[in-house]
Amino acid sequence: MLKNAVRLTLVTLVVSVVSFAGVVINTPTPGSVSGSPVHFVASASSSFPVTAIRIYVDNVSVFTANASSIDTFVAMAQGNHNVVVQAWDSTGAVFKSPETITVSAPVAGVTVSSPANGATVASPMQVVASAFAPNPVTAMRIYLDNNDVFTVNAANLNTTITAATTGSHFLVVQAWDATGAVYKQALTVNVSSITNAPPANAITKTQIEDMPGWENCTVCAGAGGNGTVASFSMVQNQSSPSLDGNSAMFSIGGSTPYSDALWWKQLGGNNTVKNFKYDVDFYLTTPQFAQALEFDVNQSNGANKFIFGTQCDIRGSGAWDVWTGTGGHWLSTGIPCPAPAAFMWHHLTWEFQRTDTQTTFVALTLDGVKHYVNLSFTPIASGVSEVNVAFQMDGDFAQHPYSAWLDNVTLSYW
């Protein structure tokens, strides 16, 4: 009996190991009817590393990935089709899963494969969609709560987007064809959690307002770096108003209208980082006297200077502006920025990215409300290596004196 029990156990273990290997097709399901392109999601598993996975349609290879899973679209003709998803592991063993599906006559419109309408998701969330029209589809765009958050010049998309708050959100995927005709699919999703922290390998500088060695100027803060003179000061270690017991008070005055003052703090050079998240809390008692408030991050990598210049143009456009790099001027984003409420702290977050040839303003979040900017510009030439944050105050038509307090100034970059 003992030998039989051991033998039965070994057989069970062997069967378990063998059953661990295989291919699972999540979509399309067997016998399903789908429009073209068909969305394929599948994965393979084995006791050894899976080295490749491939889709066959009617015995013809149509897609291959050197991975253990796939998430892709395949254009298919109308009618019934035999589909096989096949995988290989490092030993050369082959695993496959066959099924039959039907591709229906194409119907003009947008199909959102993920997320499903009414789904509960985490943020960032994956959005997968495709579009078909009688004429070529030229672009697709995602709107989240009526904000443009992603655009692609193609007939399908597969990307992640970020919601700023938990709760219910309105999602629309829209497409255009070559004639300008518009197609869209709308749905509602519930965001249960948000992950927007910098990665573990990010460099994070905190309480920058408390650091020694801030530099400043007034004339250089004006138009073309040659403005008029303002009186200005920076006083650190302010216990009130403060969120953590140590804020910094920045003040501007003088007698010449529209004079400015600029402060900046060098954080050391880092030529390789390409992502930035800038957080700051700010407080004003007389915001009506501020012409504009500027919050900047700058990086130079020995070849180019990436100017992440932003300003709340309070008495000008009444909107958030961004700096156009080699364009040399401010550009309104259209995102409103009226005078901030007095005697209360406001929290601002800017997210920036760069490539070797572009400076990109990704998004801003003010007091919990997130706006996607997605504007990119060409950097200017620079031979230095630096990362810094900067704050600028602009005087109004009468150069009314006013102060601003900054606290919890933080920059993460990776």
C-alpha positions as CSV (number, residue, x, y, z in Angstrom):
1,M,0.0,0.0,0.0
2,L,2.8,2.4,0.9
3,K,4.6,1.8,-2.5
4,N,1.3,2.4,-4.3
5,A,0.7,5.6,-2.4
6,V,4.1,6.9,-3.2
7,R,3.7,5.9,-6.9
8,L,0.3,7.7,-7.0
9,T,1.8,10.8,-5.5
10,L,4.6,10.8,-8.1
11,V,2.1,10.4,-10.9
12,T,0.1,13.3,-9.5
13,L,3.2,15.5,-9.3
14,V,4.2,14.6,-12.9
15,V,0.7,15.4,-14.2
16,S,0.8,18.7,-12.3
17,V,4.1,19.7,-13.9
18,V,2.9,18.8,-17.4
19,S,-0.4,20.7,-16.9
20,F,1.5,23.8,-15.9
21,A,2.7,24.2,-19.5
22,G,0.4,25.6,-22.1
23,V,-1.2,28.6,-23.8
24,V,-4.2,30.5,-22.6
25,I,-6.1,32.8,-25.0
26,N,-8.0,35.4,-23.0
27,T,-9.5,37.1,-26.1
28,P,-11.0,36.4,-28.5
29,T,-13.0,33.5,-27.0
30,P,-13.8,30.3,-29.0
31,G,-16.7,30.8,-31.3
32,S,-16.9,34.6,-30.7
33,V,-17.8,37.2,-33.3
34,S,-15.5,40.1,-33.6
35,G,-14.9,43.1,-35.9
36,S,-11.5,43.6,-37.6
37,P,-8.9,44.2,-36.4
38,V,-9.3,41.4,-33.8
39,H,-7.9,42.0,-30.4
40,F,-5.6,39.1,-29.2
41,V,-4.6,38.8,-25.6
42,A,-2.8,35.5,-24.7
43,S,-0.1,34.1,-22.4
44,A,2.0,31.0,-22.2
45,S,3.5,29.2,-19.3
46,S,6.1,26.4,-18.9
47,S,8.4,24.9,-16.3
48,F,11.2,26.5,-18.4
49,P,11.4,30.1,-19.8
50,V,9.0,30.8,-22.6
51,T,11.0,32.3,-25.5
52,A,8.4,33.1,-28.1
53,I,4.7,33.2,-28.8
54,R,3.0,33.4,-32.2
55,I,-0.4,33.9,-33.8
56,Y,-1.5,31.8,-36.8
57,V,-4.6,32.6,-38.8
58,D,-5.7,29.9,-41.3
59,N,-2.2,28.3,-41.0
60,V,-0.4,31.6,-41.8
61,S,1.9,33.3,-39.2
62,V,0.6,36.8,-38.6
63,F,2.3,38.0,-35.4
64,T,5.3,36.9,-33.3
65,A,6.7,38.2,-30.0
66,N,9.8,37.1,-28.1
67,A,7.9,37.0,-24.9
68,S,5.5,34.9,-22.8
69,S,2.5,37.0,-23.6
70,I,0.9,39.1,-26.3
71,D,-1.6,42.0,-26.5
72,T,-2.0,43.1,-30.1
73,F,-4.5,43.7,-32.9
74,V,-4.6,41.6,-36.1
75,A,-6.5,42.7,-39.3
76,M,-8.6,39.8,-40.6
77,A,-11.0,39.4,-43.5
78,Q,-14.8,38.9,-42.9
79,G,-15.8,35.2,-42.3
80,N,-14.8,32.2,-40.3
81,H,-11.2,31.7,-39.3
82,N,-9.1,29.0,-37.6
83,V,-6.8,30.6,-35.1
84,V,-3.8,29.0,-33.3
85,V,-1.7,30.7,-30.6
86,Q,1.6,28.8,-30.2
87,A,4.5,29.2,-27.9
88,W,8.0,27.7,-27.4
89,D,10.1,27.4,-24.3
90,S,13.9,27.3,-23.9
91,T,14.0,23.5,-24.4
92,G,12.2,23.8,-27.8
93,A,9.0,22.4,-26.4
94,V,5.9,23.6,-28.2
95,F,2.5,24.5,-26.7
96,K,-0.5,25.7,-28.6
97,S,-4.2,26.6,-28.2
98,P,-6.5,26.4,-31.3
99,E,-9.9,28.0,-31.7
100,T,-12.4,29.1,-34.4
101,I,-13.7,32.7,-34.5
102,T,-15.9,34.7,-36.9
103,V,-15.0,38.1,-38.2
104,S,-18.1,40.2,-38.8
105,A,-18.6,42.8,-41.5
106,P,-16.9,46.0,-40.4
107,V,-19.1,48.7,-38.9
108,A,-17.8,52.2,-38.7
109,G,-17.1,53.3,-35.2
110,V,-14.8,53.0,-32.2
111,T,-14.4,49.8,-30.2
112,V,-13.0,50.0,-26.7
113,S,-11.6,46.6,-25.6
114,S,-10.3,47.8,-22.2
115,P,-11.5,49.0,-19.8
116,A,-15.1,47.8,-19.9
117,N,-17.9,50.2,-19.3
118,G,-18.5,50.4,-15.5
119,A,-15.2,48.7,-14.7
120,T,-13.3,49.4,-11.5
121,V,-9.6,50.1,-12.3
122,A,-6.5,51.4,-10.7
123,S,-4.7,54.5,-12.0
124,P,-2.7,54.5,-14.3
125,M,-5.2,52.5,-16.3
126,Q,-4.7,50.7,-19.6
127,V,-6.8,51.8,-22.5
128,V,-7.1,49.6,-25.6
129,A,-9.2,50.6,-28.6
130,S,-9.6,50.4,-32.3
131,A,-11.5,52.3,-35.0
132,F,-12.9,51.5,-38.4
133,A,-14.4,53.8,-41.0
134,P,-15.2,53.6,-44.7
135,N,-12.3,56.0,-45.3
136,P,-8.8,55.7,-43.7
137,V,-8.7,56.5,-40.0
138,T,-6.2,59.2,-39.4
139,A,-6.2,59.7,-35.7
140,M,-7.5,58.5,-32.4
141,R,-7.8,60.5,-29.1
142,I,-8.6,59.7,-25.5
143,Y,-10.5,62.2,-23.3
144,L,-10.7,61.7,-19.6
145,D,-13.3,63.9,-17.9
146,N,-13.4,66.1,-21.1
147,N,-9.6,66.6,-21.0
148,D,-7.5,65.5,-24.0
149,V,-4.9,63.0,-22.5
150,F,-3.6,61.0,-25.4
151,T,-3.5,61.2,-29.3
152,V,-2.1,58.8,-31.8
153,N,-2.1,59.0,-35.6
154,A,-3.4,55.4,-36.1
155,A,-6.5,53.3,-36.2
156,N,-5.8,51.6,-32.9
157,L,-4.2,52.5,-29.6
158,N,-2.9,50.7,-26.5
159,T,-1.6,53.0,-23.8
160,T,-1.9,53.9,-20.1
161,I,-3.5,57.1,-18.8
162,T,-3.6,58.6,-15.3
163,A,-6.6,59.8,-13.3
164,A,-5.9,62.4,-10.6
165,T,-8.6,61.3,-8.2
166,T,-10.4,58.1,-7.2
167,G,-14.1,57.7,-7.9
168,S,-16.1,57.9,-11.1
169,H,-14.6,59.2,-14.3
170,F,-16.0,59.8,-17.8
171,L,-13.8,58.3,-20.6
172,V,-14.3,58.9,-24.3
173,V,-12.2,57.4,-27.2
174,Q,-12.7,59.3,-30.4
175,A,-11.5,58.8,-33.9
176,W,-11.3,60.8,-37.2
177,D,-11.1,59.5,-40.7
178,A,-9.6,61.2,-43.8
179,T,-12.8,63.1,-44.5
180,G,-13.0,64.6,-41.1
181,A,-15.8,62.3,-39.9
182,V,-15.8,61.7,-36.2
183,Y,-16.6,58.4,-34.4
184,K,-16.6,57.9,-30.6
185,Q,-17.2,55.5,-27.8
186,A,-18.0,56.8,-24.3
187,L,-17.9,54.9,-21.0
188,T,-17.7,55.4,-17.3
189,V,-14.9,53.8,-15.1
190,N,-14.4,53.8,-11.3
191,V,-10.9,54.5,-10.1
192,S,-10.2,52.6,-6.9
193,S,-6.6,53.6,-6.3
194,I,-3.9,55.8,-7.7
195,T,-0.2,55.1,-8.2
196,N,1.8,58.2,-9.2
197,A,4.8,58.1,-7.0
198,P,8.2,58.3,-8.6
199,P,10.0,54.9,-9.1
200,A,12.3,53.6,-6.4
201,N,15.4,54.6,-8.3
202,A,14.4,58.3,-8.5
203,I,16.5,61.0,-7.0
204,T,14.4,63.1,-4.7
205,K,15.3,66.5,-3.2
206,T,13.0,67.6,-0.4
207,Q,12.6,70.8,1.6
208,I,14.5,72.7,-1.1
209,E,13.2,76.0,0.3
210,D,15.2,75.4,3.4
211,M,18.5,74.7,1.6
212,P,21.3,77.3,1.7
213,G,22.8,78.8,-1.4
214,W,19.8,80.2,-3.3
215,E,20.7,82.6,-6.0
216,N,18.7,85.5,-7.3
217,C,18.4,88.4,-9.7
218,T,16.0,91.1,-10.8
219,V,17.1,92.6,-14.1
220,C,17.7,89.0,-15.5
221,A,14.1,88.1,-14.7
222,G,12.7,90.6,-17.1
223,A,11.9,90.3,-20.8
224,G,15.0,89.1,-22.8
225,G,16.9,88.9,-19.5
226,N,17.1,92.7,-19.4
227,G,14.3,93.9,-17.3
228,T,13.9,96.8,-14.8
229,V,14.9,96.8,-11.2
230,A,12.7,95.6,-8.4
231,S,13.3,95.4,-4.7
232,F,13.1,91.9,-3.5
233,S,14.1,89.5,-0.6
234,M,14.0,85.9,0.5
235,V,13.7,85.0,4.2
236,Q,13.9,81.3,5.2
237,N,12.8,79.5,8.4
238,Q,9.3,81.1,8.6
239,S,7.2,79.3,11.2
240,S,4.0,81.1,10.1
241,P,2.4,80.6,7.7
242,S,4.0,77.2,7.3
243,L,2.9,73.5,6.8
244,D,6.0,71.9,8.4
245,G,7.2,74.8,10.6
246,N,9.8,76.1,8.1
247,S,8.6,77.9,5.0
248,A,10.5,80.5,2.9
249,M,9.0,84.0,2.3
250,F,9.7,85.6,-1.0
251,S,8.9,89.4,-1.4
252,I,8.9,91.9,-4.2
253,G,8.3,95.6,-4.5
254,G,9.9,98.7,-5.9
255,S,8.9,101.8,-7.9
256,T,9.0,100.6,-11.5
257,P,5.9,98.9,-12.9
258,Y,6.1,95.3,-14.1
259,S,9.5,94.6,-12.5
260,D,10.3,91.1,-11.6
261,A,12.5,89.0,-9.3
262,L,13.9,85.5,-9.8
263,W,15.3,83.0,-7.3
264,W,16.9,79.6,-8.1
265,K,18.6,76.7,-6.4
266,Q,21.2,74.6,-8.1
267,L,20.8,70.9,-7.2
268,G,23.9,69.5,-9.0
269,G,24.3,68.2,-12.5
270,N,22.8,64.9,-13.8
271,N,22.9,64.4,-17.5
272,T,21.0,61.1,-17.8
273,V,17.7,61.8,-16.0
274,K,14.7,62.4,-18.3
275,N,11.6,62.5,-16.0
276,F,10.8,65.1,-13.4
277,K,8.1,65.6,-10.8
278,Y,8.0,69.0,-9.1
279,D,5.8,69.6,-6.0
280,V,5.4,72.9,-4.1
281,D,2.9,74.4,-1.6
282,F,2.5,78.2,-1.9
283,Y,0.6,80.8,0.0
284,L,-0.3,84.5,-0.7
285,T,-2.0,87.2,1.4
286,T,-2.6,89.6,-1.5
287,P,-2.7,87.5,-4.7
288,Q,-4.5,90.4,-6.5
289,F,-1.1,92.2,-6.7
290,A,0.7,89.4,-8.4
291,Q,1.1,89.9,-12.2
292,A,2.3,86.3,-12.6
293,L,4.0,83.5,-10.6
294,E,6.6,81.4,-12.3
295,F,7.5,77.8,-11.2
296,D,10.4,76.3,-13.1
297,V,12.7,73.3,-13.4
298,N,15.8,73.4,-15.6
299,Q,18.2,70.7,-16.8
300,S,21.3,71.1,-18.9
301,N,23.2,67.9,-20.0
302,G,26.3,69.4,-21.7
303,A,24.6,69.8,-25.1
304,N,21.1,71.2,-24.5
305,K,19.2,73.1,-21.9
306,F,15.7,71.8,-21.2
307,I,13.6,74.7,-19.8
308,F,10.5,73.5,-18.0
309,G,9.2,77.0,-17.6
310,T,5.7,77.5,-16.3
311,Q,3.7,80.5,-15.1
312,C,0.3,81.2,-13.7
313,D,-0.4,84.4,-15.7
314,I,-2.8,85.8,-13.3
315,R,-3.3,89.3,-14.7
316,G,-2.4,88.5,-18.2
317,S,-4.0,85.6,-20.0
318,G,-5.5,84.2,-16.7
319,A,-4.2,80.8,-17.7
320,W,-1.1,78.6,-17.3
321,D,1.6,79.4,-19.8
322,V,4.6,77.2,-20.7
323,W,8.0,78.3,-22.2
324,T,8.6,77.3,-25.9
325,G,12.3,76.7,-25.7
326,T,13.9,77.8,-28.9
327,G,10.7,79.6,-29.7
328,G,11.7,82.1,-26.9
329,H,8.2,83.0,-25.7
330,W,5.3,82.0,-23.4
331,L,2.5,79.9,-24.8
332,S,-0.9,79.7,-23.1
333,T,-2.1,76.2,-22.4
334,G,-5.7,77.4,-22.1
335,I,-5.8,75.9,-18.6
336,P,-7.3,78.6,-16.3
337,C,-5.2,80.1,-13.6
338,P,-6.9,83.1,-12.0
339,A,-5.6,84.7,-8.8
340,P,-5.3,82.0,-6.2
341,A,-7.4,82.3,-3.0
342,A,-5.7,84.4,-0.3
343,F,-4.7,83.1,3.2
344,M,-4.7,79.4,2.2
345,W,-2.1,76.9,1.0
346,H,-2.3,75.7,-2.5
347,H,-0.5,72.5,-3.7
348,L,1.0,72.4,-7.2
349,T,2.5,69.5,-9.0
350,W,4.1,69.6,-12.5
351,E,5.2,66.5,-14.4
352,F,7.8,66.9,-17.1
353,Q,9.7,64.6,-19.5
354,R,12.4,65.1,-22.1
355,T,14.1,63.2,-24.9
356,D,17.4,64.2,-26.4
357,T,15.6,66.6,-28.7
358,Q,12.4,67.6,-26.9
359,T,11.1,69.2,-23.7
360,T,7.6,68.0,-22.8
361,F,5.2,69.4,-20.4
362,V,3.1,66.4,-19.4
363,A,0.6,67.6,-16.8
364,L,-0.1,69.9,-13.9
365,T,-2.2,69.3,-10.8
366,L,-3.4,72.3,-8.7
367,D,-5.3,71.6,-5.5
368,G,-6.1,68.1,-6.6
369,V,-7.4,68.9,-10.1
370,K,-5.2,67.5,-12.8
371,H,-4.9,68.9,-16.3
372,Y,-2.9,67.2,-19.1
373,V,-0.8,69.6,-21.2
374,N,1.2,67.3,-23.5
375,L,3.1,70.1,-25.3
376,S,6.6,69.6,-26.5
377,F,9.3,72.1,-27.6
378,T,12.9,72.1,-28.8
379,P,15.6,72.8,-26.2
380,I,18.3,75.5,-26.5
381,A,22.0,74.8,-26.8
382,S,24.0,74.7,-23.6
383,G,27.5,73.4,-22.6
384,V,26.9,73.1,-18.9
385,S,25.6,70.3,-16.7
386,E,22.9,71.3,-14.1
387,V,19.5,70.6,-12.5
388,N,17.8,73.4,-10.7
389,V,14.4,74.7,-9.5
390,A,13.4,78.4,-9.8
391,F,10.6,80.7,-8.6
392,Q,9.8,84.1,-10.0
393,M,7.4,86.8,-8.9
394,D,6.2,89.5,-11.4
395,G,5.1,93.0,-10.4
396,D,1.9,94.5,-11.6
397,F,1.1,97.9,-13.3
398,A,1.7,99.8,-10.0
399,Q,4.4,97.5,-8.7
400,H,2.3,96.8,-5.6
401,P,4.5,95.0,-3.0
402,Y,3.5,91.5,-2.1
403,S,4.9,88.3,-0.6
404,A,4.6,84.6,-1.4
405,W,5.5,81.7,0.9
406,L,6.8,78.4,-0.4
407,D,6.9,75.1,1.6
408,N,7.6,71.4,0.9
409,V,9.4,72.2,-2.3
410,T,10.3,68.8,-3.8
411,L,11.9,67.6,-7.0
412,S,12.1,64.0,-8.0
413,Y,14.0,63.0,-11.2
414,W,14.9,59.7,-12.8
